[in-house]
Amino acid sequence: MKPGSSGEHRLQEEYGSQQRADAFYDTQMLDHLNERMIRLIERQEMMFVATADGEGECDSSFRAGLAGFVLVLNDKTLIYPEYRGNGVYASLGNIAENPHIGILFVDFLETTVGLHVNGKVALVDNEQLLGRDDVPVAVREAIQVGGGRHPERWVQVSVEEAYIHCSKHVPRLAKVDKKIHWGSDDESCKGGDFFAAGRTKEQSQ
């Protein structure tokens, strides 16, 4: 079966890009993670996550942690922790209705290459993970961490597609020091009402 959606296939035909698209599917798209992909994931401190609810309404979000916070269990499975956030659960709420996910890793610091990982997800509690035989020591150590870096639960991704994001338009960035306030409710650490949304609502009432 040809990778991709019927929508992209239709537009490839309409816009005359079938040959280029087929070459990409044939040479760049895998249904698993290879060793180079795994090595890229293991050194990332952030990723972008896309989900949609049961009606197809979309949401994109940002996830971050120490390098290696996303763990690859095998070439078809990865997991990442969900830390304490604002309590909205926008991404997890979508996952509860629609188990599809799109993840984008971008290596801004070294190669400027990105990696798309698409698949299906399940939510896993800490206790469930600790009871499994395939869980690496790093997961057990992460669960023992206290404070803001203690995972509330985990998202397990069954990989269906893995492919490159072209590096040519990705800027190369330099990392600078920043104190990370894991799990803090201090508004000055979280950005406060940076976009004045609260004031806008007050003015409209």
MDTraj code that builds the backbone (N, CA, C; nanometers):
import mdtraj as md
import numpy as np

residues = "MET LYS PRO GLY SER SER GLY GLU HIS ARG LEU GLN GLU GLU TYR GLY SER GLN GLN ARG ALA ASP ALA PHE TYR ASP THR GLN MET LEU ASP HIS LEU ASN GLU ARG MET ILE ARG LEU ILE GLU ARG GLN GLU MET MET PHE VAL ALA THR ALA ASP GLY GLU GLY GLU CYS ASP SER SER PHE ARG ALA GLY LEU ALA GLY PHE VAL LEU VAL LEU ASN ASP LYS THR LEU ILE TYR PRO GLU TYR ARG GLY ASN GLY VAL TYR ALA SER LEU GLY ASN ILE ALA GLU ASN PRO HIS ILE GLY ILE LEU PHE VAL ASP PHE LEU GLU THR THR VAL GLY LEU HIS VAL ASN GLY LYS VAL ALA LEU VAL ASP ASN GLU GLN LEU LEU GLY ARG ASP ASP VAL PRO VAL ALA VAL ARG GLU ALA ILE GLN VAL GLY GLY GLY ARG HIS PRO GLU ARG TRP VAL GLN VAL SER VAL GLU GLU ALA TYR ILE HIS CYS SER LYS HIS VAL PRO ARG LEU ALA LYS VAL ASP LYS LYS ILE HIS TRP GLY SER ASP ASP GLU SER CYS LYS GLY GLY ASP PHE PHE ALA ALA GLY ARG THR LYS GLU GLN SER GLN".split()
xyz = np.array([
    [0.0853, -0.1200, 0.0000],
    [0.0000, 0.0000, 0.0000],
    [0.0886, 0.1245, 0.0000],
    [0.0528, 0.2215, -0.0807],
    [0.1304, 0.3442, -0.0938],
    [0.1182, 0.4283, 0.0336],
    [0.2312, 0.4807, 0.0848],
    [0.2246, 0.5659, 0.2041],
    [0.1480, 0.6946, 0.1761],
    [0.1130, 0.7640, 0.2838],
    [0.0479, 0.8929, 0.2697],
    [-0.1030, 0.8835, 0.2617],
    [-0.1668, 0.9994, 0.2641],
    [-0.3124, 1.0077, 0.2635],
    [-0.3662, 1.0203, 0.1216],
    [-0.4948, 0.9931, 0.1087],
    [-0.5588, 1.0086, -0.0220],
    [-0.5562, 1.1545, -0.0657],
    [-0.5619, 1.2455, 0.0309],
    [-0.5570, 1.3880, -0.0010],
    [-0.4239, 1.4277, -0.0619],
    [-0.3150, 1.3807, -0.0050],
    [-0.1848, 1.4180, -0.0620],
    [-0.1639, 1.3516, -0.1972],
    [-0.2147, 1.2303, -0.2135],
    [-0.2023, 1.1647, -0.3441],
    [-0.2802, 1.2406, -0.4508],
    [-0.3965, 1.2899, -0.4142],
    [-0.4781, 1.3657, -0.5089],
    [-0.4079, 1.4940, -0.5515],
    [-0.3488, 1.5632, -0.4538],
    [-0.2793, 1.6882, -0.4864],
    [-0.1497, 1.6629, -0.5627],
    [-0.0830, 1.5529, -0.5351],
    [0.0357, 1.5181, -0.6133],
    [0.0007, 1.5023, -0.7609],
    [-0.1123, 1.4395, -0.7851],
    [-0.1567, 1.4226, -0.9247],
    [-0.1952, 1.5567, -0.9854],
    [-0.2679, 1.6379, -0.9065],
    [-0.3142, 1.7675, -0.9566],
    [-0.1987, 1.8635, -0.9823],
    [-0.0970, 1.8613, -0.8954],
    [0.0136, 1.9550, -0.9060],
    [0.1351, 1.8969, -0.9780],
    [0.1240, 1.7751, -1.0246],
    [0.2306, 1.7163, -1.1050],
    [0.3554, 1.6781, -1.0278],
    [0.3398, 1.6376, -0.9018],
    [0.4575, 1.6046, -0.8214],
    [0.4661, 1.4560, -0.7870],
    [0.3923, 1.3732, -0.8585],
    [0.3882, 1.2310, -0.8254],
    [0.5256, 1.1652, -0.8287],
    [0.6038, 1.1988, -0.9282],
    [0.7353, 1.1357, -0.9422],
    [0.8245, 1.1694, -0.8235],
    [0.8274, 1.2979, -0.7843],
    [0.9085, 1.3390, -0.6699],
    [0.8572, 1.2754, -0.5410],
    [0.7243, 1.2728, -0.5266],
    [0.6653, 1.2150, -0.4056],
    [0.6953, 1.0657, -0.3952],
    [0.6818, 0.9951, -0.5059],
    [0.7097, 0.8509, -0.5037],
    [0.8562, 0.8241, -0.4700],
    [0.9462, 0.9077, -0.5222],
    [1.0881, 0.8914, -0.4904],
    [1.1121, 0.9130, -0.3412],
    [1.0405, 1.0100, -0.2827],
    [1.0543, 1.0352, -0.1394],
    [1.0019, 0.9161, -0.0594],
    [0.8826, 0.8678, -0.0949],
    [0.8272, 0.7515, -0.0251],
    [0.9239, 0.6332, -0.0319],
    [0.9811, 0.6127, -0.1486],
    [1.0661, 0.4950, -0.1711],
    [1.2000, 0.5031, -0.0983],
    [1.2564, 0.6235, -0.0865],
    [1.3929, 0.6346, -0.0345],
    [1.4027, 0.6940, 0.1055],
    [1.2979, 0.7653, 0.1507],
    [1.3115, 0.8381, 0.2769],
    [1.2144, 0.7940, 0.3864],
    [1.1076, 0.7262, 0.3530],
    [1.0050, 0.6952, 0.4519],
    [1.0152, 0.5502, 0.4979],
    [1.0215, 0.5325, 0.6309],
    [1.0260, 0.4001, 0.6915],
    [0.9026, 0.3792, 0.7786],
    [0.8753, 0.2541, 0.8109],
    [0.7673, 0.2241, 0.9045],
    [0.8229, 0.1890, 1.0423],
    [0.9469, 0.2302, 1.0668],
    [1.0143, 0.2028, 1.1933],
    [1.1268, 0.3046, 1.2087],
    [1.1908, 0.3035, 1.3237],
    [1.3044, 0.3915, 1.3489],
    [1.4335, 0.3164, 1.3207],
    [1.5197, 0.3742, 1.2384],
    [1.6501, 0.3103, 1.2187],
    [1.7498, 0.3684, 1.3193],
    [1.8729, 0.3202, 1.3163],
    [1.9706, 0.3584, 1.4174],
    [2.0014, 0.5078, 1.4167],
    [2.0089, 0.5680, 1.2980],
    [2.0390, 0.7112, 1.2916],
    [1.9240, 0.7935, 1.3483],
    [1.8014, 0.7509, 1.3226],
    [1.6855, 0.8201, 1.3797],
    [1.6865, 0.8100, 1.5315],
    [1.7163, 0.6918, 1.5819],
    [1.7198, 0.6715, 1.7262],
    [1.8252, 0.7598, 1.7908],
    [1.9411, 0.7704, 1.7286],
    [2.0480, 0.8544, 1.7844],
    [2.0073, 1.0013, 1.7865],
    [1.9362, 1.0465, 1.6832],
    [1.8888, 1.1850, 1.6830],
    [1.7902, 1.2076, 1.7967],
    [1.6948, 1.1171, 1.8132],
    [1.5947, 1.1301, 1.9198],
    [1.6616, 1.1352, 2.0567],
    [1.7620, 1.0524, 2.0777],
    [1.8248, 1.0402, 2.2090],
    [1.8955, 1.1677, 2.2545],
    [1.9316, 1.2563, 2.1615],
    [2.0007, 1.3776, 2.2035],
    [1.9111, 1.5018, 2.2023],
    [1.7817, 1.4850, 2.1734],
    [1.6923, 1.5998, 2.1676],
    [1.6382, 1.6378, 2.3050],
    [1.6234, 1.7694, 2.3257],
    [1.5664, 1.8229, 2.4488],
    [1.4265, 1.8791, 2.4263],
    [1.3766, 1.8696, 2.3045],
    [1.2430, 1.9222, 2.2759],
    [1.1858, 1.8572, 2.1521],
    [1.0537, 1.8698, 2.1393],
    [0.9848, 1.8204, 2.0200],
    [0.8513, 1.8918, 2.0085],
    [0.7918, 1.8828, 1.8909],
    [0.6608, 1.9418, 1.8642],
    [0.5614, 1.8281, 1.8407],
    [0.4444, 1.8395, 1.9030],
    [0.3459, 1.7314, 1.9016],
    [0.2157, 1.7819, 1.8412],
    [0.1615, 1.7063, 1.7455],
    [0.0339, 1.7403, 1.6826],
    [-0.0670, 1.6301, 1.7120],
    [-0.1878, 1.6732, 1.7541],
    [-0.2968, 1.5804, 1.7809],
    [-0.4261, 1.6398, 1.7267],
    [-0.5307, 1.5597, 1.7212],
    [-0.6627, 1.6069, 1.6799],
    [-0.7675, 1.5315, 1.7594],
    [-0.8802, 1.5967, 1.7854],
    [-0.9862, 1.5293, 1.8601],
    [-1.0708, 1.4428, 1.7677],
    [-1.1783, 1.3880, 1.8191],
    [-1.2617, 1.2978, 1.7404],
    [-1.3305, 1.3632, 1.6229],
    [-1.3391, 1.4974, 1.6249],
    [-1.4017, 1.5713, 1.5147],
    [-1.2982, 1.6236, 1.4160],
    [-1.1715, 1.5973, 1.4424],
    [-1.0659, 1.6446, 1.3531],
    [-1.0128, 1.7823, 1.3873],
    [-1.0602, 1.8431, 1.4987],
    [-1.0073, 1.9731, 1.5407],
    [-0.8651, 1.9530, 1.5926],
    [-0.7716, 2.0333, 1.5419],
    [-0.6284, 2.0081, 1.5656],
    [-0.5713, 2.0920, 1.6787],
    [-0.4611, 2.0449, 1.7322],
    [-0.3848, 2.1185, 1.8314],
    [-0.2371, 2.0820, 1.8135],
    [-0.1507, 2.1783, 1.8293],
    [-0.0073, 2.1502, 1.8282],
    [0.0504, 2.1976, 1.9604],
    [0.1504, 2.1270, 2.0096],
    [0.2057, 2.1591, 2.1395],
    [0.3554, 2.1350, 2.1390],
    [0.4185, 2.1816, 2.2441],
    [0.5632, 2.1723, 2.2607],
    [0.5926, 2.0870, 2.3824],
    [0.6886, 1.9982, 2.3706],
    [0.7312, 1.9172, 2.4841],
    [0.8824, 1.9285, 2.4981],
    [0.9287, 1.9328, 2.6227],
    [1.0719, 1.9465, 2.6462],
    [1.1118, 1.8676, 2.7697],
    [1.2396, 1.8393, 2.7788],
    [1.2963, 1.7687, 2.8927],
    [1.4469, 1.7653, 2.8773],
    [1.5118, 1.6975, 2.9677],
    [1.6556, 1.6793, 2.9517],
    [1.6823, 1.5915, 2.8300],
    [1.8003, 1.6033, 2.7730],
    [1.8346, 1.5218, 2.6568],
    [1.8085, 1.3748, 2.6877],
    [1.7361, 1.3096, 2.5984],
    [1.7006, 1.1698, 2.6209],
    [1.5674, 1.1519, 2.6906],
    [1.4899, 1.2601, 2.7097],
    [1.3619, 1.2448, 2.7795],
    [1.2627, 1.1610, 2.6986],
    [1.2813, 1.1551, 2.5663],
    [1.2055, 1.0614, 2.4836],
    [1.2880, 0.9334, 2.4734],
    [1.2279, 0.8226, 2.5113],
    [1.3007, 0.6966, 2.5150],
    [1.2484, 0.6021, 2.4088],
    [1.3408, 0.5408, 2.3357],
    [1.3055, 0.4437, 2.2331],
    [1.3143, 0.3048, 2.2951],
    [1.1990, 0.2348, 2.3024],
    [1.1978, 0.1000, 2.3591],
    [1.2444, -0.0031, 2.2571],
    [1.2048, 0.0186, 2.1317],
    [1.2502, -0.0645, 2.0208],
    [1.2240, 0.0126, 1.8928],
    [1.2522, -0.0443, 1.7784],
    [1.2433, 0.0324, 1.6534],
    [1.1007, 0.0669, 1.6128],
    [1.0011, 0.0147, 1.6857],
    [0.8607, 0.0461, 1.6559],
    [0.7908, 0.1180, 1.7711],
    [0.8625, 0.1443, 1.8798],
    [0.7964, 0.1997, 1.9980],
    [0.8836, 0.3022, 2.0678],
    [0.8247, 0.4193, 2.0975],
    [0.8913, 0.5158, 2.1831],
    [0.7922, 0.5640, 2.2886],
    [0.8464, 0.6167, 2.3969],
    [0.7634, 0.6728, 2.5035],
    [0.8202, 0.8072, 2.5460],
    [0.7306, 0.8963, 2.5903],
    [0.7775, 1.0217, 2.6478],
    [0.6910, 1.0578, 2.7682],
    [0.7497, 1.1298, 2.8654],
    [0.6771, 1.1614, 2.9886],
    [0.5869, 1.2830, 2.9715],
    [0.4784, 1.2813, 3.0462],
    [0.3925, 1.3985, 3.0594],
    [0.4136, 1.4539, 3.1991],
    [0.4701, 1.5753, 3.2062],
    [0.4938, 1.6401, 3.3337],
    [0.3725, 1.7245, 3.3739],
    [0.3747, 1.7719, 3.4953],
    [0.2660, 1.8574, 3.5435],
    [0.2618, 1.9851, 3.4616],
    [0.1430, 2.0189, 3.4101],
    [0.1281, 2.1390, 3.3278],
    [0.0171, 2.2278, 3.3797],
    [-0.0577, 2.2872, 3.2873],
    [-0.1624, 2.3819, 3.3263],
    [-0.2953, 2.3135, 3.3593],
    [-0.2998, 2.1820, 3.3506],
    [-0.4209, 2.1095, 3.3861],
    [-0.5267, 2.1038, 3.2773],
    [-0.4979, 2.1621, 3.1598],
    [-0.5958, 2.1616, 3.0507],
    [-0.5999, 2.0261, 2.9806],
    [-0.4847, 1.9633, 2.9629],
    [-0.4731, 1.8336, 2.8947],
    [-0.5248, 1.8381, 2.7516],
    [-0.4857, 1.9431, 2.6795],
    [-0.5325, 1.9580, 2.5410],
    [-0.4858, 1.8411, 2.4542],
    [-0.3575, 1.8087, 2.4617],
    [-0.3062, 1.6992, 2.3785],
    [-0.3607, 1.5644, 2.4245],
    [-0.3560, 1.5394, 2.5555],
    [-0.4037, 1.4115, 2.6058],
    [-0.5535, 1.3955, 2.5856],
    [-0.6270, 1.5055, 2.5943],
    [-0.7705, 1.4990, 2.5674],
    [-0.7994, 1.4583, 2.4243],
    [-0.7200, 1.5129, 2.3313],
    [-0.7348, 1.4708, 2.1919],
    [-0.7021, 1.3226, 2.1760],
    [-0.5925, 1.2800, 2.2394],
    [-0.5512, 1.1408, 2.2294],
    [-0.6586, 1.0474, 2.2843],
    [-0.7288, 1.0926, 2.3888],
    [-0.8349, 1.0101, 2.4466],
    [-0.9474, 0.9845, 2.3469],
    [-0.9644, 1.0766, 2.2501],
    [-1.0683, 1.0605, 2.1483],
    [-1.0140, 1.0034, 2.0179],
    [-0.8894, 1.0356, 1.9880],
    [-0.8309, 1.0027, 1.8572],
    [-0.6852, 0.9623, 1.8789],
    [-0.6514, 0.8348, 1.8654],
    [-0.5194, 0.7860, 1.9055],
    [-0.4069, 0.8103, 1.8047],
    [-0.4241, 0.9067, 1.7146],
    [-0.3202, 0.9358, 1.6167],
    [-0.2362, 1.0542, 1.6637],
    [-0.1063, 1.0485, 1.6333],
    [-0.0163, 1.1556, 1.6758],
    [0.0878, 1.1815, 1.5673],
    [0.1310, 1.3069, 1.5586],
    [0.2430, 1.3441, 1.4730],
    [0.3459, 1.4161, 1.5577],
    [0.4689, 1.3695, 1.5557],
    [0.5771, 1.4304, 1.6335],
    [0.6840, 1.4804, 1.5370],
    [0.7345, 1.5993, 1.5652],
    [0.8450, 1.6540, 1.4868],
    [0.9607, 1.6874, 1.5797],
    [1.0727, 1.6208, 1.5581],
    [1.1979, 1.6548, 1.6236],
    [1.2785, 1.7403, 1.5267],
    [1.3398, 1.8483, 1.5766],
    [1.4273, 1.9302, 1.4929],
    [1.5601, 1.9487, 1.5653],
    [1.6668, 1.9092, 1.5017],
    [1.8008, 1.9224, 1.5576],
    [1.8555, 2.0601, 1.5219],
    [1.8140, 2.1617, 1.5991],
    [1.8541, 2.2992, 1.5716],
    [2.0021, 2.3235, 1.5990],
    [2.0642, 2.2423, 1.6848],
    [2.1976, 2.2734, 1.7343],
    [2.3109, 2.2142, 1.6517],
    [2.2855, 2.1026, 1.5819],
    [2.3938, 2.0365, 1.5106],
    [2.3631, 2.0240, 1.3614],
    [2.2807, 1.9284, 1.3241],
    [2.2631, 1.8958, 1.1828],
    [2.1600, 1.9820, 1.1111],
    [2.0687, 2.0452, 1.1847],
    [1.9500, 2.1172, 1.1355],
    [1.8541, 2.0253, 1.0592],
    [1.8698, 1.8959, 1.0751],
    [1.7777, 1.7987, 1.0165],
    [1.6615, 1.7758, 1.1121],
    [1.5425, 1.7518, 1.0562],
    [1.4267, 1.7175, 1.1369],
    [1.3857, 1.5737, 1.1132],
    [1.3050, 1.5219, 1.2056],
    [1.2543, 1.3857, 1.1945],
    [1.1065, 1.3837, 1.2297],
    [1.0247, 1.3402, 1.1347],
    [0.8822, 1.3192, 1.1591],
    [0.8598, 1.1771, 1.2082],
    [0.7797, 1.1633, 1.3134],
    [0.7377, 1.0315, 1.3605],
    [0.5862, 1.0358, 1.3773],
    [0.5163, 0.9556, 1.2988],
    [0.3707, 0.9472, 1.3056],
    [0.3301, 0.8083, 1.3521],
    [0.2231, 0.8019, 1.4290],
    [0.1801, 0.6709, 1.4746],
    [0.0564, 0.6777, 1.5605],
    [0.0336, 0.5713, 1.6345],
    [-0.0809, 0.5606, 1.7242],
    [-0.0306, 0.5549, 1.8671],
    [-0.1117, 0.6061, 1.9576],
    [-0.0653, 0.6237, 2.0946],
    [-0.1554, 0.5573, 2.1971],
    [-0.0959, 0.5334, 2.3128],
    [-0.1686, 0.4879, 2.4300],
    [-0.1125, 0.5615, 2.5504],
    [-0.1976, 0.5933, 2.6473],
    [-0.1537, 0.6555, 2.7711],
    [-0.1194, 0.5461, 2.8710],
    [-0.0044, 0.5613, 2.9381],
    [0.0445, 0.4584, 3.0288],
    [0.0796, 0.5223, 3.1626],
    [0.0286, 0.4673, 3.2715],
    [0.0608, 0.5162, 3.4050],
    [0.1994, 0.4684, 3.4475],
    [0.2569, 0.5393, 3.5438],
    [0.3871, 0.4995, 3.5968],
    [0.3865, 0.3552, 3.6466],
    [0.2802, 0.3182, 3.7171],
    [0.2726, 0.1843, 3.7739],
    [0.2688, 0.0779, 3.6645],
    [0.1987, 0.1080, 3.5560],
    [0.1941, 0.0131, 3.4450],
    [0.3329, -0.0081, 3.3856],
    [0.4081, 0.1008, 3.3701],
    [0.5422, 0.0893, 3.3128],
    [0.6347, 0.0086, 3.4041],
    [0.6272, 0.0355, 3.5323],
    [0.7151, -0.0331, 3.6261],
    [0.6899, -0.1834, 3.6295],
    [0.5709, -0.2249, 3.5883],
    [0.5382, -0.3663, 3.5880],
    [0.5772, -0.4394, 3.4613],
    [0.6409, -0.3673, 3.3664],
    [0.6779, -0.4297, 3.2393],
    [0.8246, -0.4700, 3.2362],
    [0.8532, -0.5712, 3.1572],
    [0.9900, -0.6219, 3.1461],
    [1.0735, -0.5462, 3.0437],
    [1.0075, -0.4739, 2.9511],
    [1.0815, -0.4095, 2.8422],
    [1.1189, -0.2654, 2.8728],
    [1.1002, -0.2223, 2.9966],
    [1.1254, -0.0828, 3.0331],
    [1.2703, -0.0647, 3.0761],
    [1.3435, 0.0269, 3.0132],
    [1.4844, 0.0476, 3.0498],
    [1.4994, 0.1122, 3.1868],
    [1.6201, 0.1028, 3.2398],
    [1.6500, 0.1595, 3.3713],
    [1.6211, 0.3092, 3.3735],
    [1.6436, 0.3779, 3.2610],
    [1.6224, 0.5230, 3.2548],
    [1.4791, 0.5616, 3.2892],
    [1.3831, 0.4776, 3.2511],
    [1.2434, 0.5056, 3.2840],
    [1.2218, 0.4921, 3.4338],
    [1.2757, 0.3869, 3.4905],
    [1.2606, 0.3649, 3.6346],
    [1.3249, 0.4796, 3.7132],
    [1.4377, 0.5269, 3.6654],
    [1.5040, 0.6396, 3.7315],
    [1.4222, 0.7674, 3.7181],
    [1.3631, 0.7901, 3.6002],
    [1.2818, 0.9099, 3.5779],
    [1.1606, 0.9119, 3.6706],
    [1.0995, 0.7951, 3.6907],
    [0.9798, 0.7872, 3.7748],
    [1.0134, 0.8183, 3.9205],
    [1.1388, 0.7934, 3.9619],
    [1.1798, 0.8197, 4.0997],
    [1.2134, 0.9666, 4.1242],
    [1.2282, 1.0445, 4.0173],
    [1.2636, 1.1863, 4.0324],
    [1.1483, 1.2609, 4.0981],
    [1.1805, 1.3484, 4.1918],
    [1.0781, 1.4292, 4.2563],
    [1.0629, 1.5644, 4.1906],
    [0.9714, 1.6457, 4.2424],
    [0.9531, 1.7820, 4.1938],
    [0.8895, 1.7890, 4.0560],
    [0.9218, 1.8967, 3.9832],
    [0.8559, 1.9241, 3.8557],
    [0.8911, 1.8292, 3.7445],
    [1.0016, 1.7535, 3.7601],
    [1.0393, 1.6589, 3.6548],
    [0.9861, 1.5181, 3.6817],
    [0.9002, 1.5053, 3.7807],
    [0.8391, 1.3741, 3.8034],
    [0.7289, 1.3526, 3.6998],
    [0.7361, 1.2463, 3.6205],
    [0.6320, 1.2242, 3.5193],
    [0.4999, 1.1827, 3.5835],
    [0.3907, 1.2478, 3.5393],
    [0.2586, 1.2082, 3.5882],
    [0.2115, 1.0813, 3.5189],
    [0.2490, 1.0694, 3.3945],
    [0.2133, 0.9523, 3.3128],
    [0.3002, 0.9562, 3.1883],
    [0.2807, 0.8602, 3.0982],
    [0.3626, 0.8505, 2.9779],
    [0.2743, 0.8335, 2.8551],
    [0.3247, 0.8784, 2.7422],
    [0.2600, 0.8550, 2.6135],
    [0.3457, 0.7537, 2.5376],
    [0.2846, 0.6441, 2.5012],
    [0.3548, 0.5409, 2.4238],
    [0.3113, 0.5507, 2.2786],
    [0.4077, 0.5614, 2.1897],
    [0.3821, 0.5794, 2.0465],
    [0.4240, 0.4537, 1.9713],
    [0.3301, 0.3962, 1.8981],
    [0.3606, 0.2861, 1.8067],
    [0.3884, 0.3469, 1.6697],
    [0.5108, 0.3365, 1.6244],
    [0.5560, 0.4066, 1.5038],
    [0.4964, 0.3441, 1.3782],
    [0.4368, 0.4297, 1.2947],
    [0.3855, 0.3861, 1.1643],
    [0.4617, 0.4491, 1.0490],
    [0.5090, 0.5723, 1.0687],
    [0.5876, 0.6421, 0.9664],
    [0.7016, 0.7176, 1.0340],
    [0.8185, 0.7141, 0.9721],
    [0.9330, 0.7915, 1.0200],
    [1.0085, 0.8418, 0.8978],
    [1.0287, 0.9735, 0.8897],
    [1.0930, 1.0287, 0.7705],
    [1.1555, 1.1644, 0.7995],
    [1.2467, 1.2021, 0.7153],
    [1.3260, 1.3229, 0.7327],
    [1.2441, 1.4493, 0.7084],
    [1.2809, 1.5563, 0.7810],
    [1.2363, 1.6910, 0.7479],
    [1.3581, 1.7647, 0.6948],
    [1.3481, 1.8146, 0.5752],
    [1.4605, 1.8771, 0.5056],
    [1.5260, 1.9870, 0.5896],
    [1.6584, 1.9913, 0.5868],
    [1.7325, 2.0858, 0.6708],
    [1.7527, 2.2234, 0.6070],
    [1.7204, 2.2388, 0.4789],
    [1.7662, 2.3586, 0.4078],
    [1.7075, 2.4892, 0.4608],
    [1.5865, 2.4887, 0.5207],
    [1.5263, 2.6113, 0.5720],
    [1.5299, 2.6200, 0.7247],
    [1.5943, 2.5257, 0.7887],
    [1.5978, 2.5218, 0.9352],
    [1.7180, 2.6022, 0.9847],
    [1.6963, 2.7030, 1.0707],
    [1.8103, 2.7800, 1.1205],
    [1.8922, 2.6985, 1.2192],
    [2.0211, 2.7244, 1.2215],
    [2.1056, 2.6629, 1.3224],
    [2.1164, 2.7584, 1.4401],
    [2.0857, 2.7075, 1.5578],
    [2.0794, 2.7912, 1.6763],
    [2.1902, 2.7547, 1.7734],
    [2.2185, 2.8470, 1.8643],
    [2.3172, 2.8230, 1.9689],
    [2.2453, 2.8169, 2.1027],
    [2.2783, 2.7178, 2.1827],
    [2.2142, 2.7029, 2.3122],
    [2.2791, 2.7960, 2.4135],
    [2.1940, 2.8655, 2.4910],
    [2.2434, 2.9499, 2.5995],
    [2.1815, 2.9018, 2.7300],
    [2.2421, 2.9374, 2.8405],
    [2.1936, 2.8924, 2.9703],
    [2.0600, 2.9569, 3.0038],
    [1.9713, 2.8769, 3.0602],
    [1.8450, 2.9273, 3.1135],
    [1.8053, 2.8382, 3.2303],
    [1.7717, 2.8991, 3.3404],
    [1.7257, 2.8201, 3.4550],
    [1.5842, 2.7717, 3.4260],
    [1.5647, 2.6409, 3.4293],
    [1.4338, 2.5817, 3.4024],
    [1.3628, 2.5564, 3.5346],
    [1.2428, 2.6098, 3.5489],
    [1.1644, 2.5946, 3.6708],
    [1.0609, 2.4838, 3.6486],
    [1.1058, 2.3594, 3.6596],
    [1.0199, 2.2454, 3.6296],
    [0.8977, 2.2443, 3.7208],
    [0.7788, 2.2402, 3.6577],
    [0.6543, 2.2249, 3.7324],
    [0.6112, 2.3454, 3.8130],
    [0.6760, 2.4598, 3.7954],
    [0.6466, 2.5777, 3.8769],
    [0.5104, 2.6383, 3.8411],
    [0.4432, 2.6929, 3.9448],
    [0.3210, 2.7702, 3.9235],
    [0.3482, 2.9205, 3.9354],
    [0.4734, 2.9577, 3.9495],
    [0.5114, 3.0975, 3.9584],
    [0.4886, 3.1641, 3.8230],
    [0.3992, 3.2611, 3.8193],
    [0.3633, 3.3257, 3.6924],
    [0.4827, 3.3933, 3.6264],
    [0.5775, 3.4426, 3.7061],
    [0.6934, 3.5086, 3.6464],
    [0.7817, 3.4086, 3.5726],
    [0.7770, 3.2815, 3.6140],
    [0.8544, 3.1774, 3.5464],
    [0.7799, 3.1233, 3.4249],
    [0.6489, 3.1331, 3.4265],
    [0.5671, 3.0745, 3.3197],
    [0.5367, 3.1738, 3.2070],
    [0.5669, 3.3007, 3.2282],
    [0.5376, 3.4006, 3.1254],
    [0.4216, 3.4901, 3.1602],
    [0.3501, 3.4540, 3.2706],
    [0.2383, 3.5371, 3.3133],
    [0.1342, 3.5555, 3.2037],
    [0.0704, 3.6705, 3.2022],
    [-0.0296, 3.7012, 3.0988],
    [0.0411, 3.7769, 2.9860],
    [0.1392, 3.7119, 2.9238],
    [0.2260, 3.7767, 2.8254],
    [0.1463, 3.8396, 2.7112],
    [0.0409, 3.7707, 2.6663],
    [-0.0378, 3.8203, 2.5528],
    [-0.1581, 3.9032, 2.5955],
    [-0.1638, 3.9373, 2.7243],
    [-0.2716, 4.0216, 2.7781],
    [-0.4093, 3.9635, 2.7489],
    [-0.4184, 3.8320, 2.7438],
    [-0.5485, 3.7681, 2.7172],
    [-0.6464, 3.7946, 2.8303],
    [-0.5964, 3.7923, 2.9554],
    [-0.6837, 3.8193, 3.0693],
    [-0.7391, 3.9597, 3.0656],
    [-0.6529, 4.0583, 3.0350],
    [-0.6987, 4.1958, 3.0271],
    [-0.7967, 4.2160, 2.9125],
    [-0.7709, 4.1450, 2.8019],
    [-0.8618, 4.1546, 2.6870],
    [-0.9999, 4.1036, 2.7243],
    [-1.0057, 3.9936, 2.7986],
    [-1.1348, 3.9396, 2.8408],
    [-1.2061, 4.0337, 2.9357],
    [-1.1299, 4.0933, 3.0285],
    [-1.1900, 4.1867, 3.1220],
    [-1.2509, 4.3061, 3.0489],
    [-1.1811, 4.3557, 2.9495],
    [-1.2291, 4.4726, 2.8754],
    [-1.3536, 4.4418, 2.7928],
    [-1.3675, 4.3137, 2.7534],
    [-1.4814, 4.2773, 2.6686],
    [-1.6064, 4.2471, 2.7492],
    [-1.5933, 4.2395, 2.8816],
    [-1.7101, 4.2061, 2.9660],
    [-1.7845, 4.3316, 3.0067],
])
top = md.Topology()
chain = top.add_chain()
for i, resn in enumerate(residues, 1):
    res = top.add_residue(resn, chain, resSeq=i)
    for name in ("N", "CA", "C"):
        top.add_atom(name, md.element.get_by_symbol(name[0]), res)
traj = md.Trajectory(xyz[None], top)
